Amino acid sequence: MSFLFSDSLTSFRNKNLTKVLFIGFCSFFSSNYSYSQTQKVTLPEALRLAKQNSLEFKIAQNTAQSSFWNYQSFKSSFLPKLSLNGTMPEYFHSINRITLPNGQYDFVAQDVATSTLNLALSQNVGLTGGRISMSSSLDRIDNFGSLNKTLYTSVPLSLSYFQNSLFYNEYRWQKKIQPLRFQESQKDYIERLEAISSSTVDKFFDVLQADVQLKLDQQNFKNVDTLVKNTTARYEIGTVQLNDLLQAKVSLLNAKKAMANAQLQLEVARQDFVKYLNLDRVSKIELIIPEDTHNFVIDEETALEHAKSNRKSIIEFQRRRLEAEQSLARSKSETGPEISIRSNIGFSQRGNNLNQAYNQLLNNQTFVLGISIPLVDWGVNKSNRKRAEASLELEKNNISQQMLSIEQEIVLQVMKWGMLKDQLEIAKEARELANKRYEIARQKFALGTLNFTDFNNAQLDKDRAVIDYINNLRNYWSLYYLIRRLTHYDFENNRLIELEDQAR
């Protein structure tokens, strides 16, 4: 029995020891796995993630949705509206002042409850700028106290029309302006997402350049460390001078310092990139150099044509000019004669009960024509009109100037594009030549046939050539997405950039 108990205890301890070791291993692995696992990210993948996760994307999306619902609200304002309102009841028991039939005032105690109910169907009339409505209403009065009596007043049908001014139609202007605002918001959404692409390219290459710089510094440190060891051995046998050995050791310290600084710069850039794309902050990412540049030509005339027809600014110019013309039209209507119309056609009746209130209906008609003519205003109205006219001319001049700036910007960027492709090829070839020169210099320095200054210059030229190539790649992709944003056109696939393309 004790043997069985001892064996069971030993088995229990072994199992728990195994479990503890397993849990410890899993904890260690889980704490280091997310950082040790490398997540490879290409530029297209980074662009896709930015258009799904970044704060700028959410802001752009919310702004576009707000503009969409504003436009839907505007379109709904021209649809019929059906409403029901009333008070059931309004009761008061107090002493109030009333007007007697002879025109005198008197204070009378009142104990009254009133109830009203109104059903109305109304619609704005865009053609004239007025508002037409059809309604039906019923009023009831209950007198309490010594005079206990109930009265009804009905308006079974009433057709009304109201227009504030015959010379200014607000609805007509809004029908021109609001669709432009909606189109402008759609173009703005596309440009915001293309701007996100440009920001992503910058942050992508910030990390890429810092990573390349760190790898260069690590390799330089390794090479210089090897050369210091070789130089030390040669100094001991007297084949090199002390000055060369000291220079090599100083270069090793500088390489170590540069490597530490590059590690810091890489971590800063990586954190900024990860935060922008809303990735896991503890994950290790490896960016793939986007060397597969597109071989296509951007024609200047084609770019100008698309910029003039697709950009948000073009629609904005149209909208701003219409708004300036609207302000002038409103100013003229406010400073000139004003004529307003209010009319009503319907039926009404009153009675002590509902049957009487809806029996033998009487005509209920109203027509009001209002007129207002300024006679003497000491030049105020004229000044207001002249100010509106000056504002319109100023807006026209501003639009012309800004349109010219857009054309100049397109021409400049297309010229840069043509030069950049050649510069990229030159930078690529220069990088390869600088690498070959550095390898030759390193071998010669190791053999003692090259001084340290020439070796250091070859190393600096190699590093500059690599970084210059990365910078040219950055400029290439940044300019590519800038031209896309300026033209709303995908020159690689020869098609317009539509809203649905941004979801990809």
C-alpha positions as CSV (number, residue, x, y, z in Angstrom):
1,M,0.0,0.0,0.0
2,S,2.8,2.4,0.9
3,F,4.6,1.4,-2.3
4,L,1.5,2.3,-4.3
5,F,1.2,5.6,-2.5
6,S,4.9,6.4,-3.0
7,D,4.7,5.5,-6.7
8,S,1.6,7.7,-7.1
9,L,3.3,10.6,-5.3
10,T,6.4,10.2,-7.6
11,S,4.1,10.1,-10.6
12,F,2.2,13.2,-9.4
13,R,5.5,15.1,-8.9
14,N,6.8,14.1,-12.3
15,K,3.5,15.2,-13.9
16,N,3.5,18.6,-12.1
17,L,7.2,19.1,-12.9
18,T,6.4,18.4,-16.6
19,K,3.5,20.8,-16.4
20,V,5.5,23.6,-14.8
21,L,8.3,23.2,-17.4
22,F,5.7,23.3,-20.2
23,I,3.9,26.3,-18.8
24,G,7.3,28.1,-18.3
25,F,8.3,27.2,-21.9
26,C,5.0,28.4,-23.3
27,S,5.2,31.7,-21.3
28,F,8.7,32.3,-22.5
29,F,7.7,31.4,-26.1
30,S,4.5,33.5,-26.1
31,S,6.3,36.5,-24.6
32,N,9.0,36.4,-27.3
33,Y,7.1,34.9,-30.2
34,S,5.2,38.1,-31.3
35,Y,8.5,40.0,-31.4
36,S,10.6,37.3,-32.9
37,Q,8.1,36.5,-35.6
38,T,8.8,38.8,-38.6
39,Q,5.9,40.3,-40.5
40,K,6.9,41.1,-44.1
41,V,5.2,44.2,-45.5
42,T,5.2,45.3,-49.1
43,L,4.3,48.8,-50.2
44,P,1.0,47.8,-51.7
45,E,0.1,45.9,-48.5
46,A,1.0,49.0,-46.4
47,L,-1.2,51.2,-48.6
48,R,-4.1,48.7,-48.2
49,L,-3.7,48.7,-44.4
50,A,-3.5,52.5,-44.2
51,K,-6.8,52.7,-46.2
52,Q,-8.4,50.4,-43.7
53,N,-7.0,51.2,-40.3
54,S,-5.5,54.7,-40.2
55,L,-7.1,57.5,-38.3
56,E,-6.9,59.7,-41.4
57,F,-9.0,57.1,-43.3
58,K,-11.7,57.1,-40.5
59,I,-11.8,60.9,-40.6
60,A,-12.1,60.9,-44.4
61,Q,-14.9,58.3,-44.2
62,N,-16.8,60.2,-41.6
63,T,-16.5,63.4,-43.5
64,A,-17.8,61.8,-46.7
65,Q,-20.7,60.2,-44.8
66,S,-21.6,63.6,-43.3
67,S,-21.6,65.2,-46.8
68,F,-23.7,62.3,-48.2
69,W,-26.4,62.7,-45.5
70,N,-26.4,66.5,-46.0
71,Y,-27.1,66.0,-49.6
72,Q,-29.8,63.5,-48.9
73,S,-31.4,66.0,-46.5
74,F,-31.3,68.7,-49.2
75,K,-33.1,66.4,-51.7
76,S,-35.6,65.4,-49.1
77,S,-36.5,69.1,-48.6
78,F,-38.3,69.0,-52.0
79,L,-40.4,66.0,-51.2
80,P,-43.9,66.3,-49.6
81,K,-44.0,66.4,-45.8
82,L,-47.0,65.1,-43.8
83,S,-47.3,66.3,-40.3
84,L,-49.9,66.1,-37.5
85,N,-49.8,68.5,-34.6
86,G,-52.2,69.8,-31.9
87,T,-52.9,70.4,-28.3
88,M,-55.2,68.1,-26.4
89,P,-56.1,70.1,-24.3
90,E,-54.9,73.5,-23.2
91,Y,-56.7,74.3,-20.0
92,F,-56.7,77.6,-18.0
93,H,-58.9,78.9,-15.1
94,S,-58.0,82.5,-14.5
95,I,-59.1,86.1,-14.8
96,N,-58.2,87.6,-18.1
97,R,-58.6,90.9,-19.9
98,I,-60.9,90.8,-22.9
99,T,-62.2,93.4,-25.4
100,L,-66.0,94.0,-25.2
101,P,-68.1,94.6,-28.4
102,N,-68.1,98.3,-27.7
103,G,-64.3,98.4,-27.7
104,Q,-63.8,98.7,-24.0
105,Y,-61.8,96.3,-21.8
106,D,-63.0,94.2,-19.0
107,F,-61.7,91.5,-16.7
108,V,-63.5,88.3,-16.9
109,A,-63.1,85.0,-15.1
110,Q,-62.6,82.2,-17.5
111,D,-62.7,78.4,-17.1
112,V,-61.9,77.1,-20.5
113,A,-60.2,74.2,-22.2
114,T,-59.2,74.4,-25.9
115,S,-58.1,71.5,-28.1
116,T,-56.7,71.7,-31.7
117,L,-55.7,69.2,-34.2
118,N,-54.1,69.9,-37.6
119,L,-53.1,67.6,-40.4
120,A,-50.9,69.3,-43.0
121,L,-49.2,68.2,-46.3
122,S,-46.6,70.7,-47.5
123,Q,-43.9,70.9,-50.2
124,N,-41.3,73.4,-51.3
125,V,-41.7,74.6,-54.9
126,G,-38.3,74.8,-56.5
127,L,-39.6,76.4,-59.7
128,T,-41.0,79.5,-58.0
129,G,-39.3,79.5,-54.6
130,G,-42.5,79.3,-52.7
131,R,-44.2,76.8,-50.5
132,I,-47.5,75.1,-51.1
133,S,-49.5,73.3,-48.4
134,M,-52.8,71.5,-48.0
135,S,-54.2,71.1,-44.5
136,S,-57.3,70.1,-42.5
137,S,-57.9,71.2,-38.9
138,L,-60.4,71.0,-36.1
139,D,-60.7,73.3,-33.0
140,R,-62.8,72.6,-29.9
141,I,-63.6,75.0,-27.0
142,D,-65.0,73.7,-23.7
143,N,-66.5,76.4,-21.4
144,F,-67.0,75.3,-17.8
145,G,-68.6,76.9,-14.8
146,S,-71.9,78.8,-15.1
147,L,-71.6,78.8,-18.9
148,N,-71.2,75.2,-19.8
149,K,-70.9,75.0,-23.5
150,T,-68.9,73.3,-26.2
151,L,-68.0,74.8,-29.6
152,Y,-66.3,73.4,-32.7
153,T,-64.6,75.1,-35.6
154,S,-63.5,73.0,-38.6
155,V,-61.4,73.7,-41.7
156,P,-61.9,70.5,-43.7
157,L,-59.7,71.6,-46.5
158,S,-57.4,74.5,-47.0
159,L,-54.9,75.0,-49.9
160,S,-52.3,77.7,-49.2
161,Y,-49.3,79.2,-51.0
162,F,-46.7,81.5,-49.7
163,Q,-43.7,83.2,-51.4
164,N,-41.5,85.7,-49.7
165,S,-40.1,87.4,-52.8
166,L,-40.9,87.3,-56.5
167,F,-37.4,88.4,-57.5
168,Y,-35.2,85.9,-55.6
169,N,-35.6,82.2,-55.6
170,E,-33.4,80.5,-52.9
171,Y,-34.4,77.0,-54.0
172,R,-33.2,77.6,-57.6
173,W,-29.8,78.6,-56.4
174,Q,-29.6,75.7,-53.9
175,K,-30.5,73.2,-56.7
176,K,-27.4,74.4,-58.5
177,I,-25.0,74.6,-55.5
178,Q,-25.9,71.5,-53.4
179,P,-25.1,68.9,-56.1
180,L,-21.8,70.6,-56.6
181,R,-21.1,70.4,-52.9
182,F,-21.9,66.7,-53.0
183,Q,-19.6,66.1,-56.0
184,E,-16.9,68.1,-54.3
185,S,-17.2,65.9,-51.2
186,Q,-16.8,62.8,-53.4
187,K,-13.7,64.2,-55.1
188,D,-12.4,65.3,-51.7
189,Y,-12.8,61.7,-50.4
190,I,-10.7,60.4,-53.3
191,E,-8.0,63.0,-52.7
192,R,-7.9,62.3,-49.0
193,L,-7.3,58.6,-49.6
194,E,-4.6,59.4,-52.2
195,A,-3.1,61.7,-49.6
196,I,-3.1,58.8,-47.1
197,S,-1.2,56.8,-49.8
198,S,1.4,59.6,-50.0
199,S,1.8,59.7,-46.2
200,T,2.1,55.9,-46.1
201,V,4.8,56.1,-48.7
202,D,6.8,58.6,-46.6
203,K,6.4,56.6,-43.4
204,F,7.2,53.3,-45.3
205,F,10.5,54.8,-46.6
206,D,11.3,56.4,-43.3
207,V,11.4,52.8,-41.8
208,L,13.1,51.4,-44.9
209,Q,15.8,54.0,-45.0
210,A,16.5,53.6,-41.3
211,D,16.6,49.9,-41.7
212,V,19.0,50.1,-44.7
213,Q,21.2,52.6,-42.7
214,L,21.3,50.2,-39.7
215,K,22.3,47.3,-41.9
216,L,25.0,49.4,-43.6
217,D,26.3,50.5,-40.2
218,Q,26.2,46.9,-38.9
219,Q,28.2,45.7,-41.9
220,N,30.6,48.6,-41.6
221,F,31.2,47.9,-37.9
222,K,31.8,44.2,-38.7
223,N,34.2,45.1,-41.6
224,V,36.0,47.8,-39.6
225,D,36.3,45.4,-36.6
226,T,38.0,42.8,-38.9
227,L,40.3,45.4,-40.3
228,V,41.3,46.7,-36.9
229,K,42.2,43.1,-35.9
230,N,44.2,42.8,-39.1
231,T,45.8,46.2,-38.7
232,T,46.8,45.3,-35.1
233,A,48.4,42.1,-36.2
234,R,50.3,43.9,-38.9
235,Y,51.3,46.7,-36.5
236,E,52.8,44.0,-34.2
237,I,55.0,42.7,-37.0
238,G,55.9,46.3,-38.1
239,T,54.2,46.4,-41.5
240,V,51.9,49.3,-40.7
241,Q,52.4,52.5,-38.7
242,L,50.8,53.5,-35.4
243,N,48.8,56.3,-37.1
244,D,47.0,53.7,-39.3
245,L,46.2,51.6,-36.3
246,L,44.8,54.6,-34.4
247,Q,42.8,55.7,-37.4
248,A,41.3,52.2,-37.6
249,K,40.4,52.2,-33.9
250,V,38.8,55.6,-34.1
251,S,36.8,54.4,-37.2
252,L,35.6,51.4,-35.2
253,L,34.3,53.7,-32.4
254,N,32.6,55.9,-34.9
255,A,31.0,52.8,-36.5
256,K,29.8,51.6,-33.2
257,K,28.3,55.0,-32.4
258,A,26.6,55.2,-35.8
259,M,25.2,51.8,-35.4
260,A,23.6,52.7,-32.0
261,N,22.1,55.9,-33.5
262,A,20.7,54.0,-36.5
263,Q,19.0,51.5,-34.1
264,L,17.3,54.4,-32.3
265,Q,16.2,56.0,-35.6
266,L,14.9,52.7,-36.8
267,E,12.8,52.1,-33.7
268,V,11.4,55.7,-33.8
269,A,10.4,55.3,-37.5
270,R,9.0,51.8,-36.9
271,Q,6.8,52.9,-34.0
272,D,5.5,55.8,-36.1
273,F,4.8,53.5,-39.1
274,V,3.1,50.8,-36.9
275,K,1.0,53.4,-35.1
276,Y,-0.1,55.0,-38.4
277,L,-1.2,51.6,-39.8
278,N,-2.6,50.5,-36.5
279,L,-0.5,47.3,-36.4
280,D,0.6,45.3,-33.4
281,R,3.3,47.5,-31.8
282,V,5.4,44.6,-30.5
283,S,5.5,42.8,-33.8
284,K,8.7,42.9,-35.8
285,I,8.2,44.1,-39.4
286,E,10.4,43.7,-42.4
287,L,9.8,46.0,-45.3
288,I,10.3,44.8,-48.8
289,I,12.1,47.4,-51.1
290,P,9.6,48.3,-53.9
291,E,12.1,48.1,-56.7
292,D,9.5,46.9,-59.3
293,T,8.9,50.4,-60.7
294,H,6.3,50.8,-63.4
295,N,7.4,51.4,-66.9
296,F,4.8,53.8,-68.2
297,V,4.8,57.4,-69.5
298,I,2.7,60.3,-68.1
299,D,1.8,62.6,-70.9
300,E,1.5,66.3,-70.0
301,E,-1.6,67.0,-72.0
302,T,-3.4,64.0,-70.7
303,A,-2.5,64.9,-67.1
304,L,-3.8,68.5,-67.6
305,E,-7.0,67.2,-69.2
306,H,-7.8,64.9,-66.3
307,A,-6.8,67.5,-63.7
308,K,-9.2,70.0,-65.2
309,S,-12.1,67.6,-65.3
310,N,-11.5,65.4,-62.2
311,R,-10.0,67.5,-59.4
312,K,-12.1,68.7,-56.4
313,S,-10.8,72.2,-57.0
314,I,-12.5,72.4,-60.4
315,I,-15.9,71.7,-58.9
316,E,-15.0,74.0,-55.9
317,F,-14.4,76.8,-58.4
318,Q,-17.8,76.3,-60.0
319,R,-19.4,76.3,-56.6
320,R,-17.7,79.4,-55.3
321,R,-18.6,81.3,-58.4
322,L,-22.3,80.3,-58.1
323,E,-22.2,81.3,-54.4
324,A,-20.8,84.7,-55.3
325,E,-23.5,85.1,-58.0
326,Q,-26.1,84.0,-55.5
327,S,-24.9,86.7,-53.0
328,L,-25.2,89.3,-55.8
329,A,-28.8,88.2,-56.7
330,R,-29.8,88.2,-53.0
331,S,-28.3,91.6,-52.5
332,K,-30.3,93.0,-55.5
333,S,-33.5,91.5,-54.3
334,E,-33.0,92.9,-50.8
335,T,-32.0,96.4,-51.9
336,G,-34.8,96.7,-54.6
337,P,-38.6,96.5,-54.5
338,E,-39.9,93.5,-52.7
339,I,-43.2,91.7,-53.5
340,S,-44.5,88.8,-51.4
341,I,-47.6,86.6,-51.9
342,R,-49.7,84.8,-49.4
343,S,-53.0,83.1,-50.5
344,N,-55.4,80.5,-49.1
345,I,-58.4,78.8,-50.6
346,G,-60.6,76.4,-48.6
347,F,-63.7,75.8,-46.5
348,S,-64.7,76.3,-42.8
349,Q,-67.6,76.0,-40.5
350,R,-68.5,76.2,-36.8
351,G,-71.1,74.5,-34.6
352,N,-72.0,73.1,-31.3
353,N,-71.2,69.6,-32.3
354,L,-69.1,67.8,-35.0
355,N,-72.0,67.4,-37.4
356,Q,-72.7,71.1,-37.4
357,A,-69.0,71.9,-37.8
358,Y,-68.8,69.8,-41.0
359,N,-72.3,70.7,-42.4
360,Q,-73.0,73.5,-45.0
361,L,-69.3,74.5,-45.3
362,L,-68.5,78.2,-46.0
363,N,-65.8,79.5,-48.2
364,N,-62.6,80.4,-46.5
365,Q,-60.3,82.5,-48.8
366,T,-57.4,84.8,-48.2
367,F,-55.1,86.7,-50.6
368,V,-52.3,89.1,-49.5
369,L,-50.0,90.9,-51.9
370,G,-47.2,92.6,-50.0
371,I,-45.0,95.3,-51.5
372,S,-42.0,97.2,-50.1
373,I,-40.2,99.9,-52.1
374,P,-37.2,101.7,-50.6
375,L,-37.4,105.5,-51.2
376,V,-34.5,107.1,-49.4
377,D,-31.7,105.1,-47.9
378,W,-28.8,107.5,-48.4
379,G,-26.9,105.0,-50.7
380,V,-27.0,102.0,-48.4
381,N,-28.6,99.7,-50.9
382,K,-26.4,100.9,-53.7
383,S,-23.3,100.2,-51.5
384,N,-24.5,96.7,-50.7
385,R,-25.0,95.9,-54.4
386,K,-21.6,97.4,-55.4
387,R,-19.9,95.3,-52.6
388,A,-21.6,92.1,-53.9
389,E,-20.5,92.9,-57.5
390,A,-16.9,93.6,-56.3
391,S,-16.9,90.3,-54.4
392,L,-18.0,88.4,-57.5
393,E,-15.3,90.0,-59.6
394,L,-12.7,89.2,-56.9
395,E,-13.8,85.6,-56.8
396,K,-13.5,85.3,-60.5
397,N,-10.0,86.7,-60.4
398,N,-9.0,84.4,-57.6
399,I,-10.4,81.4,-59.4
400,S,-8.5,82.3,-62.6
401,Q,-5.3,82.6,-60.6
402,Q,-5.8,79.3,-58.8
403,M,-6.6,77.6,-62.0
404,L,-3.4,78.8,-63.5
405,S,-1.5,77.5,-60.4
406,I,-3.1,74.1,-60.9
407,E,-1.9,73.9,-64.5
408,Q,1.6,75.0,-63.5
409,E,1.7,72.4,-60.8
410,I,0.7,69.6,-63.1
411,V,3.3,70.7,-65.7
412,L,6.0,70.8,-63.0
413,Q,5.2,67.4,-61.6
414,V,5.1,65.7,-64.9
415,M,8.5,67.2,-65.8
416,K,9.8,65.9,-62.5
417,W,8.4,62.5,-63.3
418,G,10.2,62.3,-66.7
419,M,13.5,63.2,-65.0
420,L,13.0,60.9,-62.0
421,K,12.9,57.7,-64.0
422,D,16.3,58.5,-65.5
423,Q,17.7,59.5,-62.1
424,L,16.5,56.2,-60.6
425,E,18.4,54.2,-63.2
426,I,21.5,56.3,-62.6
427,A,21.2,55.9,-58.8
428,K,20.8,52.1,-59.2
429,E,23.9,51.9,-61.4
430,A,25.9,54.1,-59.1
431,R,25.0,51.9,-56.1
432,E,26.4,48.8,-57.9
433,L,29.6,50.6,-58.9
434,A,30.1,52.0,-55.4
435,N,29.7,48.5,-53.9
436,K,32.3,47.0,-56.3
437,R,34.7,49.9,-55.5
438,Y,34.2,49.3,-51.8
439,E,35.0,45.6,-52.0
440,I,38.1,46.3,-54.0
441,A,39.2,49.0,-51.5
442,R,38.5,46.7,-48.5
443,Q,40.7,43.9,-50.1
444,K,43.5,46.4,-50.9
445,F,43.4,47.8,-47.4
446,A,43.6,44.4,-45.9
447,L,46.7,43.7,-48.0
448,G,48.3,47.0,-47.1
449,T,48.3,48.4,-50.6
450,L,45.7,51.2,-49.8
451,N,45.8,53.8,-47.1
452,F,43.0,54.2,-44.6
453,T,41.8,57.6,-45.9
454,D,41.1,56.1,-49.4
455,F,39.4,53.1,-47.8
456,N,37.2,55.3,-45.6
457,N,36.2,57.4,-48.7
458,A,35.2,54.3,-50.6
459,Q,33.0,53.2,-47.6
460,L,31.4,56.6,-47.4
461,D,30.7,56.6,-51.2
462,K,29.2,53.2,-50.9
463,D,26.8,54.2,-48.1
464,R,25.8,57.4,-49.9
465,A,25.1,55.5,-53.1
466,V,22.8,53.0,-51.3
467,I,20.9,55.8,-49.4
468,D,20.7,57.9,-52.5
469,Y,19.1,54.9,-54.3
470,I,16.5,54.5,-51.5
471,N,15.8,58.3,-51.7
472,N,15.2,58.1,-55.4
473,L,12.8,55.2,-54.9
474,R,11.0,57.3,-52.3
475,N,10.8,60.3,-54.7
476,Y,9.5,58.0,-57.4
477,W,6.6,56.5,-55.4
478,S,5.8,59.8,-53.6
479,L,5.5,61.6,-57.0
480,Y,3.5,58.7,-58.4
481,Y,0.8,59.1,-55.8
482,L,1.0,62.9,-55.9
483,I,0.2,62.8,-59.6
484,R,-2.6,60.4,-58.9
485,R,-4.1,62.7,-56.4
486,L,-3.7,65.8,-58.6
487,T,-5.4,64.1,-61.6
488,H,-7.6,61.3,-60.1
489,Y,-6.2,59.1,-62.8
490,D,-4.3,55.8,-62.7
491,F,-1.7,56.1,-65.5
492,E,-0.5,52.6,-64.9
493,N,-3.8,51.1,-65.8
494,N,-5.1,54.0,-67.9
495,R,-8.4,54.5,-66.0
496,L,-10.0,57.0,-63.7
497,I,-9.7,56.5,-59.9
498,E,-13.3,55.9,-58.7
499,L,-14.7,55.6,-55.2
500,E,-14.9,51.9,-55.4
501,D,-11.2,51.6,-56.2
502,Q,-10.4,53.1,-52.8
503,A,-11.9,50.2,-51.0
504,R,-9.4,47.8,-52.5
